Amino acid sequence: MSKTASWCYTKNATFWKNLGFNESGDPLGFAEPVIIKCLYKSATAAKQDAVGVEITTTITFWTEFSGARRGDYMMPGISMDQDPVAAGADEVMSVDLDASAFDSSPDDYTIKTGR
Protein backbone atom coordinates (compact mmCIF):
# COMPACT_ATOMS: atom_id res chain seq x y z
CA MET A 1 0.00 0.00 0.00
CA SER A 2 1.29 3.45 -0.83
CA LYS A 3 2.33 5.56 2.13
CA THR A 4 -0.20 8.26 1.30
CA ALA A 5 -3.08 5.79 0.88
CA SER A 6 -2.40 4.14 4.24
CA TRP A 7 -4.17 6.98 6.06
CA CYS A 8 -7.20 6.65 3.77
CA TYR A 9 -7.78 2.89 3.50
CA THR A 10 -8.36 2.30 7.20
CA LYS A 11 -11.04 -0.41 7.19
CA ASN A 12 -10.55 -4.17 6.90
CA ALA A 13 -12.29 -6.51 4.50
CA THR A 14 -11.94 -10.23 3.92
CA PHE A 15 -11.35 -11.58 0.42
CA TRP A 16 -11.70 -15.16 -0.86
CA LYS A 17 -10.28 -16.12 -4.30
CA ASN A 18 -12.51 -18.51 -6.24
CA LEU A 19 -10.29 -21.40 -7.40
CA GLY A 20 -12.52 -22.28 -10.35
CA PHE A 21 -13.43 -25.77 -11.52
CA ASN A 22 -11.63 -29.05 -12.19
CA GLU A 23 -11.72 -30.96 -15.50
CA SER A 24 -15.03 -32.58 -14.50
CA GLY A 25 -16.65 -29.23 -13.83
CA ASP A 26 -16.68 -29.63 -10.05
CA PRO A 27 -15.89 -26.49 -8.02
CA LEU A 28 -12.44 -26.37 -6.43
CA GLY A 29 -13.58 -24.11 -3.61
CA PHE A 30 -11.82 -21.01 -2.36
CA ALA A 31 -8.32 -20.00 -1.33
CA GLU A 32 -7.57 -19.06 2.28
CA PRO A 33 -9.19 -15.77 3.31
CA VAL A 34 -7.03 -12.67 2.87
CA ILE A 35 -7.47 -9.48 4.90
CA ILE A 36 -7.15 -6.31 2.84
CA LYS A 37 -7.24 -2.58 3.67
CA CYS A 38 -10.00 -0.58 2.04
CA LEU A 39 -12.95 1.74 2.42
CA TYR A 40 -16.48 0.49 1.78
CA LYS A 41 -20.04 1.66 1.49
CA SER A 42 -23.24 -0.35 1.64
CA ALA A 43 -25.61 0.77 -1.09
CA THR A 44 -27.91 -1.44 -3.14
CA ALA A 45 -27.96 -0.47 -6.80
CA ALA A 46 -28.83 -2.04 -10.13
CA LYS A 47 -26.24 -1.83 -12.90
CA GLN A 48 -25.35 -3.62 -16.10
CA ASP A 49 -22.28 -5.78 -16.39
CA ALA A 50 -19.89 -5.73 -19.37
CA VAL A 51 -22.27 -7.79 -21.55
CA GLY A 52 -25.41 -5.89 -20.59
CA VAL A 53 -26.85 -8.26 -17.97
CA GLU A 54 -28.45 -6.42 -15.06
CA ILE A 55 -26.90 -7.17 -11.68
CA THR A 56 -27.65 -5.90 -8.18
CA THR A 57 -24.69 -4.63 -6.20
CA THR A 58 -24.78 -4.36 -2.42
CA ILE A 59 -21.36 -3.14 -1.21
CA THR A 60 -18.75 -1.00 -2.94
CA PHE A 61 -15.11 -1.34 -1.85
CA TRP A 62 -12.30 1.10 -2.70
CA THR A 63 -8.82 -0.38 -2.36
CA GLU A 64 -5.35 -0.80 -3.84
CA PHE A 65 -5.86 -4.59 -3.77
CA SER A 66 -5.58 -5.78 -7.38
CA GLY A 67 -6.39 -9.49 -7.03
CA ALA A 68 -10.20 -9.46 -7.19
CA ARG A 69 -12.11 -10.85 -10.17
CA ARG A 70 -15.78 -11.55 -10.82
CA GLY A 71 -16.77 -14.73 -8.97
CA ASP A 72 -14.50 -14.12 -5.97
CA TYR A 73 -16.06 -13.17 -2.61
CA MET A 74 -15.60 -10.23 -0.21
CA MET A 75 -17.11 -8.88 2.96
CA PRO A 76 -16.45 -5.97 5.31
CA GLY A 77 -14.56 -6.89 8.47
CA ILE A 78 -12.34 -9.81 9.35
CA SER A 79 -13.32 -13.46 8.97
CA MET A 80 -11.16 -16.56 9.05
CA ASP A 81 -14.04 -18.81 7.93
CA GLN A 82 -12.97 -20.99 4.99
CA ASP A 83 -16.45 -20.75 3.42
CA PRO A 84 -17.24 -17.20 2.26
CA VAL A 85 -20.96 -17.91 1.88
CA ALA A 86 -21.18 -19.21 5.46
CA ALA A 87 -19.25 -16.12 6.60
CA GLY A 88 -21.85 -13.85 4.98
CA ALA A 89 -19.69 -12.59 2.10
CA ASP A 90 -21.10 -11.44 -1.24
CA GLU A 91 -19.87 -12.36 -4.71
CA VAL A 92 -17.65 -9.90 -6.58
CA MET A 93 -19.75 -8.62 -9.47
CA SER A 94 -17.40 -6.03 -10.99
CA VAL A 95 -13.86 -4.71 -10.63
CA ASP A 96 -12.98 -1.33 -12.11
CA LEU A 97 -9.49 0.11 -12.36
CA ASP A 98 -9.27 3.71 -11.16
CA ALA A 99 -6.37 6.07 -11.52
CA SER A 100 -4.40 6.27 -8.31
CA ALA A 101 -5.86 9.05 -6.21
CA PHE A 102 -2.65 9.55 -4.24
CA ASP A 103 0.56 8.46 -5.92
CA SER A 104 1.36 7.24 -9.41
CA SER A 105 1.54 3.67 -8.14
CA PRO A 106 -0.13 1.40 -7.15
CA ASP A 107 -3.50 1.88 -8.86
CA ASP A 108 -6.80 2.03 -7.03
CA TYR A 109 -9.76 -0.29 -7.66
CA THR A 110 -13.50 -0.07 -7.16
CA ILE A 111 -14.91 -3.52 -6.35
CA LYS A 112 -18.68 -4.05 -6.25
CA THR A 113 -20.24 -7.11 -4.65
CA GLY A 114 -23.77 -8.43 -4.87
CA ARG A 115 -26.07 -11.41 -4.81
Secondary structure, DSSP 8 states (H G I E B T S, - for coil): --TTGGGT--EEEEEE-B--B-TTS-B--B---EEEEEEEEEEEEEEE-TTS-EEEEEEEEEES-----TT-EEEES----S-HHHHT-EEEEEEEEE--SSSSSS-EEEEEEE-
